[in-house]
Structure formats: structure tokens, C-alpha cells
Amino acid sequence: MDNTNILDYNNTPLQECEGFTPLQMHNLIYFPFEEDCPIKINRPTPKMLIKGSPILKIVLEILLKLKSGRIKLTQTGNLPPSIIKEIYSKGYFPERWIEDGFVKIRTETDWTIIHNVKLVMVLAGLTKKANNWLSLTKKGETLLKNDNITEIFLEFLKAFTTKFSWAYNDGFQDEKLGQIGFLYSLFLLNKYGDKEKAFKFYADKYFLAFPSFVEFSAEDETMLGPAYYTRFFKRFALWFGFVEVKIKEEKTQEDKLFPERVKLLKFTELLNSMLKVK
């Protein structure tokens, strides 16, 4: 293929990618926060963020505690159980296993979202860990002092999506599945999510745009859907407040084998206000 043909191909809209060209797909995958990305992330208002993003509320809780002084971590490097229980009691993001009494909060990893928050805050440069103490960085201090909630959210979002491995939380084989093309998945949710749609609708479109996960996956094919749902919807879009999840009332036998298939998904006001296609 000569250079002219390559250029033509790179700028040809692809039906399987919702009309994005190969070049645009490359930019939204590898440069999601850069100028050439075809999907822009607007700056949500602090009011909308605090209202709509569970994970941001937890981030702010920890930052405000650190504003009063650094936190002594446990011997294993975790937040003290008293702090975890205090934040959990505020109801920002209840966990079913904790609510039902199957899991008691004894350590940070018992509440997955706060464990991830602590790790990503360091990657985002908001906090630092030294000699088993957690404290604010200069950047964290400045953003907090200026009450710059939008910037705190965006810095955390960038770190969560580009520096933190989503595979950290699970045992699925393909490390990049769900995280690669996260912005494309948000675009799909924002484009079609004004009305409730089944999870399979989004899974089909994601794997159509990223067929290599199906063709060359180390994962059992039956696990591709659960991996995508768990990583993108359950532990990203839901945590950040980008999606509403409901359960279908009528379930087939197949639904019982694949629980993620009974999920009905809809975008939130926060996501709808954030994304803009060039």
C-alpha cells in the first residue's frame, strides 16, 4: 500500500467504528486527552461533579483529611480502618457484600473503590506516600486550597484511565480489555444511552470496533462480556457517575448464566455534559 492509499485509508470513516476514521480511533485510544482526539472532555461544574460522581466524593474526603495533617498508614500500607469505616458510613458508594454482612471492613481492600482511590491519587500527583505516611503533594495542596474541584476530578480521571491498570482488580486474562478505547465506550454510552439499553448492545459495538479481543484473546470467549462489564461499567463508569444501572425484570436461562446480561444501562447527566465530538 503506497503512501496515498495509506493516507486515504487513515481518513476513511469506518462503519464498525461509528464513522470514526482509523486516525481518529488511534488518537482517541492513545491520546484521549490531547488536542487531536476527536472526542473532547468538557470541564464539568463543581456542583455537577459533587452531585454526580461517587468516586470524587471519596477522593475529596481523603484530601480534606490530609489537609488537616498527614495520615499514618497501617503496617501493610493501607488507610486506617477507622477512616475507611467513617467514609463508608456516609453512603457515597455502598457495596452489596458489605451491606449484606458477608464482608466486614477490616482493611482497605475490603472496600475496593477506596483502595483504588488511594492508589490513583498517588499516580495523579495529588498525594504521596513516604515512610508509611500519606500526605498531600504541592499540587494537591494548591488544588485543594483553591477549591479547584473540577481540576482535581480531571487529574484523577486522567490517572485512572491512563496510568492505572484496570486489570489490577480482577483475574481476567486480557490486561487491556475494557480500558483500551474507554473513551470510545463513553462515546457509545453518551450517543445511545438516553434510553435504557441492554449491556449486550454496548458489548457488541465495543467488540465490533476492537475485534482483536475476540480473535486473539487469551480469554475464554464466554468471559469477554463479563470482563468488559466489570472493568468498564462496574469499576469505572459506575464509580465515576457516568452510568445508571438497572436490572431487567424478566430473565432468560442464559441471563442467569451471565449476570451482566440482565443489566440495563443509561447515561447520566454528568456524562452527557462532559463529552463533545469534534
VEXPA-729280 format. One record per residue (C-alpha): residue number from 1; x, y negated, z; residue in three letters. Coordinates in nm, 2 decimals, padded with zeros to 4 digits, always signed. Layout:
// residues N
+-----+--------+--------+--------+---------+
! num !   east !  north !     up ! residuo !
+-----+--------+--------+--------+---------+
! NUM !      X !      Y !      Z !     ALA !
...
+-----+--------+--------+--------+---------+
***
This chain:
// residues 278
+-----+--------+--------+--------+---------+
! num !   east !  north !     up ! residuo !
+-----+--------+--------+--------+---------+
!   1 ! +00.00 ! +00.00 ! +00.00 !     MET !
!   2 ! +00.16 ! -00.33 ! -00.11 !     ASP !
!   3 ! +00.15 ! -00.65 ! +00.10 !     ASN !
!   4 ! -00.15 ! -00.79 ! -00.08 !     THR !
!   5 ! -00.35 ! -00.48 ! -00.02 !     ASN !
!   6 ! -00.25 ! -00.47 ! +00.34 !     ILE !
!   7 ! -00.35 ! -00.84 ! +00.38 !     LEU !
!   8 ! -00.68 ! -00.76 ! +00.22 !     ASP !
!   9 ! -00.74 ! -00.47 ! +00.44 !     TYR !
!  10 ! -00.65 ! -00.65 ! +00.76 !     ASN !
!  11 ! -00.91 ! -00.92 ! +00.68 !     ASN !
!  12 ! -01.19 ! -00.68 ! +00.57 !     THR !
!  13 ! -01.48 ! -00.67 ! +00.81 !     PRO !
!  14 ! -01.54 ! -00.31 ! +00.94 !     LEU !
!  15 ! -01.89 ! -00.19 ! +00.98 !     GLN !
!  16 ! -01.78 ! +00.06 ! +01.25 !     GLU !
!  17 ! -01.63 ! -00.24 ! +01.45 !     CYS !
!  18 ! -01.94 ! -00.46 ! +01.44 !     GLU !
!  19 ! -01.79 ! -00.66 ! +01.15 !     GLY !
!  20 ! -01.46 ! -00.74 ! +01.31 !     PHE !
!  21 ! -01.16 ! -00.71 ! +01.08 !     THR !
!  22 ! -00.86 ! -00.48 ! +01.17 !     PRO !
!  23 ! -00.66 ! -00.80 ! +01.25 !     LEU !
!  24 ! -00.93 ! -00.93 ! +01.48 !     GLN !
!  25 ! -00.96 ! -00.59 ! +01.65 !     MET !
!  26 ! -00.58 ! -00.59 ! +01.70 !     HIS !
!  27 ! -00.60 ! -00.93 ! +01.87 !     ASN !
!  28 ! -00.89 ! -00.85 ! +02.10 !     LEU !
!  29 ! -00.72 ! -00.53 ! +02.21 !     ILE !
!  30 ! -00.37 ! -00.65 ! +02.26 !     TYR !
!  31 ! -00.42 ! -01.03 ! +02.31 !     PHE !
!  32 ! -00.76 ! -01.06 ! +02.48 !     PRO !
!  33 ! -00.68 ! -01.39 ! +02.65 !     PHE !
!  34 ! -00.49 ! -01.56 ! +02.37 !     GLU !
!  35 ! -00.60 ! -01.82 ! +02.12 !     GLU !
!  36 ! -00.62 ! -01.58 ! +01.82 !     ASP !
!  37 ! -00.86 ! -01.35 ! +02.00 !     CYS !
!  38 ! -01.20 ! -01.36 ! +01.82 !     PRO !
!  39 ! -01.38 ! -01.33 ! +02.15 !     ILE !
!  40 ! -01.34 ! -01.62 ! +02.38 !     LYS !
!  41 ! -01.39 ! -01.61 ! +02.76 !     ILE !
!  42 ! -01.55 ! -01.93 ! +02.88 !     ASN !
!  43 ! -01.50 ! -02.07 ! +03.22 !     ARG !
!  44 ! -01.79 ! -01.98 ! +03.44 !     PRO !
!  45 ! -01.90 ! -02.23 ! +03.71 !     THR !
!  46 ! -01.81 ! -02.15 ! +04.07 !     PRO !
!  47 ! -02.18 ! -02.14 ! +04.16 !     LYS !
!  48 ! -02.25 ! -01.87 ! +03.90 !     MET !
!  49 ! -01.94 ! -01.67 ! +03.99 !     LEU !
!  50 ! -02.01 ! -01.67 ! +04.36 !     ILE !
!  51 ! -02.37 ! -01.57 ! +04.29 !     LYS !
!  52 ! -02.30 ! -01.30 ! +04.04 !     GLY !
!  53 ! -01.96 ! -01.14 ! +04.10 !     SER !
!  54 ! -01.93 ! -00.89 ! +04.39 !     PRO !
!  55 ! -01.56 ! -00.84 ! +04.34 !     ILE !
!  56 ! -01.49 ! -01.21 ! +04.36 !     LEU !
!  57 ! -01.67 ! -01.23 ! +04.69 !     LYS !
!  58 ! -01.43 ! -00.97 ! +04.83 !     ILE !
!  59 ! -01.13 ! -01.15 ! +04.68 !     VAL !
!  60 ! -01.23 ! -01.48 ! +04.84 !     LEU !
!  61 ! -01.29 ! -01.31 ! +05.18 !     GLU !
!  62 ! -00.93 ! -01.18 ! +05.19 !     ILE !
!  63 ! -00.79 ! -01.51 ! +05.06 !     LEU !
!  64 ! -00.97 ! -01.71 ! +05.33 !     LEU !
!  65 ! -00.84 ! -01.47 ! +05.60 !     LYS !
!  66 ! -00.49 ! -01.52 ! +05.46 !     LEU !
!  67 ! -00.54 ! -01.90 ! +05.47 !     LYS !
!  68 ! -00.55 ! -01.87 ! +05.85 !     SER !
!  69 ! -00.24 ! -01.66 ! +05.85 !     GLY !
!  70 ! -00.07 ! -01.35 ! +05.71 !     ARG !
!  71 ! -00.22 ! -01.01 ! +05.77 !     ILE !
!  72 ! -00.02 ! -00.73 ! +05.93 !     LYS !
!  73 ! -00.08 ! -00.41 ! +05.73 !     LEU !
!  74 ! -00.10 ! -00.06 ! +05.87 !     THR !
!  75 ! +00.19 ! +00.18 ! +05.86 !     GLN !
!  76 ! +00.07 ! +00.31 ! +05.52 !     THR !
!  77 ! +00.05 ! -00.04 ! +05.38 !     GLY !
!  78 ! -00.33 ! -00.07 ! +05.40 !     ASN !
!  79 ! -00.55 ! -00.35 ! +05.53 !     LEU !
!  80 ! -00.65 ! -00.30 ! +05.89 !     PRO !
!  81 ! -00.98 ! -00.11 ! +05.93 !     PRO !
!  82 ! -01.13 ! -00.39 ! +06.13 !     SER !
!  83 ! -01.10 ! -00.63 ! +05.83 !     ILE !
!  84 ! -01.23 ! -00.37 ! +05.59 !     ILE !
!  85 ! -01.54 ! -00.30 ! +05.81 !     LYS !
!  86 ! -01.61 ! -00.67 ! +05.86 !     GLU !
!  87 ! -01.61 ! -00.74 ! +05.49 !     ILE !
!  88 ! -01.81 ! -00.43 ! +05.40 !     TYR !
!  89 ! -02.08 ! -00.53 ! +05.66 !     SER !
!  90 ! -02.15 ! -00.84 ! +05.45 !     LYS !
!  91 ! -02.31 ! -00.62 ! +05.18 !     GLY !
!  92 ! -02.12 ! -00.75 ! +04.88 !     TYR !
!  93 ! -02.08 ! -00.41 ! +04.73 !     PHE !
!  94 ! -02.23 ! -00.11 ! +04.92 !     PRO !
!  95 ! -02.10 ! +00.24 ! +04.84 !     GLU !
!  96 ! -02.36 ! +00.52 ! +04.83 !     ARG !
!  97 ! -02.13 ! +00.77 ! +05.01 !     TRP !
!  98 ! -02.07 ! +00.52 ! +05.29 !     ILE !
!  99 ! -02.44 ! +00.41 ! +05.31 !     GLU !
! 100 ! -02.55 ! +00.78 ! +05.33 !     ASP !
! 101 ! -02.30 ! +00.86 ! +05.60 !     GLY !
! 102 ! -02.09 ! +01.10 ! +05.40 !     PHE !
! 103 ! -01.78 ! +00.87 ! +05.42 !     VAL !
! 104 ! -01.68 ! +00.66 ! +05.72 !     LYS !
! 105 ! -01.45 ! +00.36 ! +05.67 !     ILE !
! 106 ! -01.12 ! +00.46 ! +05.84 !     ARG !
! 107 ! -00.88 ! +00.33 ! +05.58 !     THR !
! 108 ! -00.86 ! +00.11 ! +05.27 !     GLU !
! 109 ! -00.91 ! +00.39 ! +05.02 !     THR !
! 110 ! -01.25 ! +00.49 ! +05.18 !     ASP !
! 111 ! -01.39 ! +00.18 ! +05.00 !     TRP !
! 112 ! -01.25 ! +00.19 ! +04.65 !     THR !
! 113 ! -01.33 ! -00.16 ! +04.55 !     ILE !
! 114 ! -01.14 ! -00.33 ! +04.83 !     ILE !
! 115 ! -00.84 ! -00.10 ! +04.78 !     HIS !
! 116 ! -00.83 ! -00.21 ! +04.41 !     ASN !
! 117 ! -00.88 ! -00.58 ! +04.51 !     VAL !
! 118 ! -00.58 ! -00.57 ! +04.74 !     LYS !
! 119 ! -00.36 ! -00.42 ! +04.47 !     LEU !
! 120 ! -00.47 ! -00.65 ! +04.19 !     VAL !
! 121 ! -00.44 ! -00.97 ! +04.40 !     MET !
! 122 ! -00.07 ! -00.90 ! +04.42 !     VAL !
! 123 ! -00.05 ! -00.83 ! +04.04 !     LEU !
! 124 ! -00.24 ! -01.16 ! +03.98 !     ALA !
! 125 ! +00.02 ! -01.35 ! +04.19 !     GLY !
! 126 ! -00.24 ! -01.46 ! +04.44 !     LEU !
! 127 ! -00.08 ! -01.27 ! +04.73 !     THR !
! 128 ! +00.25 ! -01.10 ! +04.81 !     LYS !
! 129 ! +00.35 ! -00.81 ! +05.03 !     LYS !
! 130 ! +00.67 ! -00.81 ! +05.22 !     ALA !
! 131 ! +00.78 ! -00.61 ! +05.53 !     ASN !
! 132 ! +00.43 ! -00.47 ! +05.56 !     ASN !
! 133 ! +00.27 ! -00.81 ! +05.58 !     TRP !
! 134 ! +00.03 ! -00.95 ! +05.33 !     LEU !
! 135 ! +00.04 ! -01.33 ! +05.27 !     SER !
! 136 ! -00.06 ! -01.59 ! +05.02 !     LEU !
! 137 ! +00.17 ! -01.69 ! +04.73 !     THR !
! 138 ! +00.22 ! -02.06 ! +04.64 !     LYS !
! 139 ! -00.02 ! -02.01 ! +04.36 !     LYS !
! 140 ! -00.27 ! -01.85 ! +04.59 !     GLY !
! 141 ! -00.23 ! -02.13 ! +04.84 !     GLU !
! 142 ! -00.27 ! -02.40 ! +04.57 !     THR !
! 143 ! -00.58 ! -02.25 ! +04.41 !     LEU !
! 144 ! -00.74 ! -02.20 ! +04.75 !     LEU !
! 145 ! -00.66 ! -02.55 ! +04.87 !     LYS !
! 146 ! -00.81 ! -02.70 ! +04.55 !     ASN !
! 147 ! -01.11 ! -02.47 ! +04.59 !     ASP !
! 148 ! -01.05 ! -02.36 ! +04.23 !     ASN !
! 149 ! -01.28 ! -02.05 ! +04.23 !     ILE !
! 150 ! -01.30 ! -02.03 ! +03.85 !     THR !
! 151 ! -00.92 ! -02.01 ! +03.81 !     GLU !
! 152 ! -00.90 ! -01.75 ! +04.09 !     ILE !
! 153 ! -01.15 ! -01.54 ! +03.91 !     PHE !
! 154 ! -00.98 ! -01.57 ! +03.58 !     LEU !
! 155 ! -00.64 ! -01.49 ! +03.72 !     GLU !
! 156 ! -00.78 ! -01.19 ! +03.89 !     PHE !
! 157 ! -00.97 ! -01.08 ! +03.58 !     LEU !
! 158 ! -00.65 ! -01.10 ! +03.36 !     LYS !
! 159 ! -00.45 ! -00.90 ! +03.61 !     ALA !
! 160 ! -00.73 ! -00.64 ! +03.65 !     PHE !
! 161 ! -00.76 ! -00.59 ! +03.27 !     THR !
! 162 ! -00.40 ! -00.62 ! +03.15 !     THR !
! 163 ! -00.17 ! -00.53 ! +03.44 !     LYS !
! 164 ! -00.36 ! -00.28 ! +03.65 !     PHE !
! 165 ! -00.42 ! +00.08 ! +03.52 !     SER !
! 166 ! -00.78 ! +00.18 ! +03.54 !     TRP !
! 167 ! -00.67 ! +00.54 ! +03.54 !     ALA !
! 168 ! -00.53 ! +00.49 ! +03.89 !     TYR !
! 169 ! -00.88 ! +00.56 ! +04.04 !     ASN !
! 170 ! -00.96 ! +00.89 ! +03.87 !     ASP !
! 171 ! -00.84 ! +01.22 ! +03.73 !     GLY !
! 172 ! -00.93 ! +01.17 ! +03.37 !     PHE !
! 173 ! -00.66 ! +01.26 ! +03.12 !     GLN !
! 174 ! -00.65 ! +00.97 ! +02.87 !     ASP !
! 175 ! -00.50 ! +00.68 ! +03.06 !     GLU !
! 176 ! -00.62 ! +00.41 ! +02.82 !     LYS !
! 177 ! -00.97 ! +00.53 ! +02.75 !     LEU !
! 178 ! -01.22 ! +00.26 ! +02.85 !     GLY !
! 179 ! -00.95 ! +00.00 ! +02.93 !     GLN !
! 180 ! -00.84 ! -00.03 ! +02.57 !     ILE !
! 181 ! -01.09 ! -00.25 ! +02.40 !     GLY !
! 182 ! -01.25 ! -00.36 ! +02.73 !     PHE !
! 183 ! -01.33 ! -00.70 ! +02.56 !     LEU !
! 184 ! -01.49 ! -00.52 ! +02.27 !     TYR !
! 185 ! -01.71 ! -00.33 ! +02.52 !     SER !
! 186 ! -01.81 ! -00.65 ! +02.69 !     LEU !
! 187 ! -01.89 ! -00.79 ! +02.35 !     PHE !
! 188 ! -02.12 ! -00.49 ! +02.28 !     LEU !
! 189 ! -02.29 ! -00.53 ! +02.61 !     LEU !
! 190 ! -02.34 ! -00.90 ! +02.55 !     ASN !
! 191 ! -02.47 ! -00.85 ! +02.20 !     LYS !
! 192 ! -02.71 ! -00.57 ! +02.27 !     TYR !
! 193 ! -02.78 ! -00.59 ! +02.64 !     GLY !
! 194 ! -03.06 ! -00.85 ! +02.65 !     ASP !
! 195 ! -03.28 ! -00.54 ! +02.69 !     LYS !
! 196 ! -03.21 ! -00.22 ! +02.88 !     GLU !
! 197 ! -03.03 ! +00.04 ! +02.66 !     LYS !
! 198 ! -02.91 ! +00.39 ! +02.75 !     ALA !
! 199 ! -02.54 ! +00.44 ! +02.82 !     PHE !
! 200 ! -02.51 ! +00.66 ! +02.52 !     LYS !
! 201 ! -02.59 ! +00.37 ! +02.29 !     PHE !
! 202 ! -02.27 ! +00.19 ! +02.41 !     TYR !
! 203 ! -02.06 ! +00.51 ! +02.43 !     ALA !
! 204 ! -02.14 ! +00.59 ! +02.06 !     ASP !
! 205 ! -02.04 ! +00.24 ! +01.95 !     LYS !
! 206 ! -01.72 ! +00.25 ! +02.15 !     TYR !
! 207 ! -01.60 ! +00.58 ! +02.02 !     PHE !
! 208 ! -01.70 ! +00.48 ! +01.67 !     LEU !
! 209 ! -01.46 ! +00.18 ! +01.69 !     ALA !
! 210 ! -01.20 ! +00.39 ! +01.87 !     PHE !
! 211 ! -01.22 ! +00.74 ! +01.71 !     PRO !
! 212 ! -00.87 ! +00.84 ! +01.82 !     SER !
! 213 ! -01.01 ! +00.91 ! +02.17 !     PHE !
! 214 ! -01.23 ! +01.17 ! +02.01 !     VAL !
! 215 ! -00.99 ! +01.30 ! +01.75 !     GLU !
! 216 ! -00.67 ! +01.32 ! +01.96 !     PHE !
! 217 ! -00.80 ! +01.32 ! +02.31 !     SER !
! 218 ! -00.63 ! +01.53 ! +02.58 !     ALA !
! 219 ! -00.97 ! +01.52 ! +02.75 !     GLU !
! 220 ! -01.23 ! +01.78 ! +02.71 !     ASP !
! 221 ! -01.49 ! +01.62 ! +02.47 !     GLU !
! 222 ! -01.76 ! +01.65 ! +02.73 !     THR !
! 223 ! -01.56 ! +01.43 ! +02.96 !     MET !
! 224 ! -01.52 ! +01.14 ! +02.73 !     LEU !
! 225 ! -01.85 ! +00.99 ! +02.82 !     GLY !
! 226 ! -01.80 ! +01.02 ! +03.20 !     PRO !
! 227 ! -01.45 ! +00.87 ! +03.17 !     ALA !
! 228 ! -01.58 ! +00.57 ! +02.97 !     TYR !
! 229 ! -01.88 ! +00.52 ! +03.20 !     TYR !
! 230 ! -01.67 ! +00.55 ! +03.52 !     THR !
! 231 ! -01.39 ! +00.32 ! +03.41 !     ARG !
! 232 ! -01.56 ! +00.05 ! +03.21 !     PHE !
! 233 ! -01.91 ! +00.03 ! +03.35 !     PHE !
! 234 ! -01.89 ! +00.17 ! +03.71 !     LYS !
! 235 ! -01.55 ! +00.03 ! +03.82 !     ARG !
! 236 ! -01.52 ! -00.28 ! +03.60 !     PHE !
! 237 ! -01.84 ! -00.43 ! +03.46 !     ALA !
! 238 ! -02.04 ! -00.35 ! +03.77 !     LEU !
! 239 ! -01.77 ! -00.46 ! +04.01 !     TRP !
! 240 ! -01.73 ! -00.79 ! +03.83 !     PHE !
! 241 ! -02.10 ! -00.85 ! +03.80 !     GLY !
! 242 ! -02.12 ! -00.82 ! +03.42 !     PHE !
! 243 ! -02.38 ! -00.54 ! +03.40 !     VAL !
! 244 ! -02.71 ! -00.44 ! +03.57 !     GLU !
! 245 ! -02.76 ! -00.06 ! +03.60 !     VAL !
! 246 ! -03.09 ! +00.12 ! +03.64 !     LYS !
! 247 ! -03.18 ! +00.49 ! +03.64 !     ILE !
! 248 ! -03.42 ! +00.64 ! +03.39 !     LYS !
! 249 ! -03.73 ! +00.78 ! +03.55 !     GLU !
! 250 ! -03.76 ! +01.07 ! +03.31 !     GLU !
! 251 ! -03.47 ! +01.31 ! +03.29 !     LYS !
! 252 ! -03.39 ! +01.59 ! +03.05 !     THR !
! 253 ! -03.20 ! +01.90 ! +03.13 !     GLN !
! 254 ! -02.90 ! +01.76 ! +02.95 !     GLU !
! 255 ! -02.93 ! +01.44 ! +03.16 !     ASP !
! 256 ! -02.89 ! +01.65 ! +03.48 !     LYS !
! 257 ! -02.56 ! +01.79 ! +03.34 !     LEU !
! 258 ! -02.42 ! +01.44 ! +03.25 !     PHE !
! 259 ! -02.55 ! +01.19 ! +03.52 !     PRO !
! 260 ! -02.41 ! +00.89 ! +03.33 !     GLU !
! 261 ! -02.66 ! +00.95 ! +03.06 !     ARG !
! 262 ! -02.95 ! +00.85 ! +03.28 !     VAL !
! 263 ! -02.82 ! +00.50 ! +03.32 !     LYS !
! 264 ! -02.99 ! +00.21 ! +03.16 !     LEU !
! 265 ! -02.77 ! -00.09 ! +03.11 !     LEU !
! 266 ! -02.84 ! -00.46 ! +03.06 !     LYS !
! 267 ! -02.61 ! -00.77 ! +03.06 !     PHE !
! 268 ! -02.61 ! -01.02 ! +03.34 !     THR !
! 269 ! -02.64 ! -01.40 ! +03.32 !     GLU !
! 270 ! -02.27 ! -01.42 ! +03.42 !     LEU !
! 271 ! -02.15 ! -01.21 ! +03.12 !     LEU !
! 272 ! -02.39 ! -01.39 ! +02.88 !     ASN !
! 273 ! -02.25 ! -01.73 ! +02.99 !     SER !
! 274 ! -01.89 ! -01.61 ! +02.96 !     MET !
! 275 ! -01.84 ! -01.47 ! +02.61 !     LEU !
! 276 ! -01.83 ! -01.66 ! +02.29 !     LYS !
! 277 ! -01.74 ! -01.51 ! +01.94 !     VAL !
! 278 ! -01.54 ! -01.74 ! +01.72 !     LYS !
+-----+--------+--------+--------+---------+
***
